Amino acid sequence: MPKLKIATLPDDKPVKVATELPASVHRDLVAYAEALASESGQRIDPAKLIAPMLARFMATDRAFAKLRRVAQSLDAGKE
């Protein structure tokens, strides 16, 4: 079985966000949680996968990273 991109869930102070997901996305989250459970031996609440998946998505988005670097350099220049 291929290695999943989300391996562990960090224990971090959460911020509550309420949103609606399309049913197909929810089904995929449930399937991902099941795959992760079979790989790790631990049951995972599918909702707990959303934050690490979003974090990974943003961390690998080159355009977003570039925008953040520009914004940080502008903020540093104001000091």
C-alpha positions in Angstrom: 0.0 0.0 0.0 1.4 3.5 -0.8 2.3 5.8 2.0 -0.4 8.4 2.8 0.6 12.0 2.9 -1.1 12.6 6.3 0.6 10.3 8.7 0.1 11.8 12.1 -2.2 14.5 13.5 -0.5 17.2 15.6 -1.9 18.0 19.0 -2.5 21.7 18.7 -5.0 24.2 20.3 -8.0 24.1 17.9 -10.0 27.0 16.6 -13.6 26.1 15.8 -14.7 26.6 12.2 -18.2 25.6 11.0 -18.6 24.9 7.3 -20.5 22.7 5.0 -18.9 20.1 2.7 -20.2 18.5 -0.4 -21.3 14.9 0.2 -18.6 13.6 -2.1 -15.9 15.4 -0.1 -17.3 13.9 3.1 -17.3 10.4 1.6 -13.7 10.9 0.5 -12.7 12.1 4.0 -14.4 9.0 5.5 -12.5 6.7 3.0 -9.2 8.5 3.8 -9.8 8.0 7.5 -10.5 4.3 6.9 -7.3 4.0 4.8 -5.3 5.8 7.5 -6.9 3.5 10.2 -5.9 0.4 8.3 -2.4 1.7 7.9 -1.8 3.0 11.4 -4.2 0.7 13.4 -5.9 3.8 14.9 -9.4 5.0 14.2 -9.4 8.7 13.1 -12.4 11.0 13.1 -12.7 12.2 9.4 -13.2 15.8 10.5 -9.8 15.8 12.2 -8.2 15.2 8.8 -9.4 18.6 7.4 -6.8 20.8 9.2 -3.7 18.8 8.2 -4.9 18.4 4.7 -5.5 22.2 4.4 -2.1 22.9 6.0 -0.4 20.5 3.5 -2.2 22.0 0.6 -1.2 25.6 1.6 2.4 24.5 2.3 2.8 23.1 -1.1 1.0 25.9 -3.1 3.9 27.8 -4.7 1.9 30.8 -5.6 0.6 31.1 -2.0 4.2 30.7 -0.6 5.4 33.5 -2.9 2.6 35.8 -1.8 3.4 35.1 1.8 7.1 35.8 1.3 6.3 39.2 -0.4 3.9 40.1 2.4 6.4 39.2 5.1 9.1 41.2 3.4 6.8 44.2 3.1 5.9 43.8 6.8 9.6 43.5 7.7 10.3 46.7 5.8 7.8 48.7 7.9 9.7 48.0 11.1 
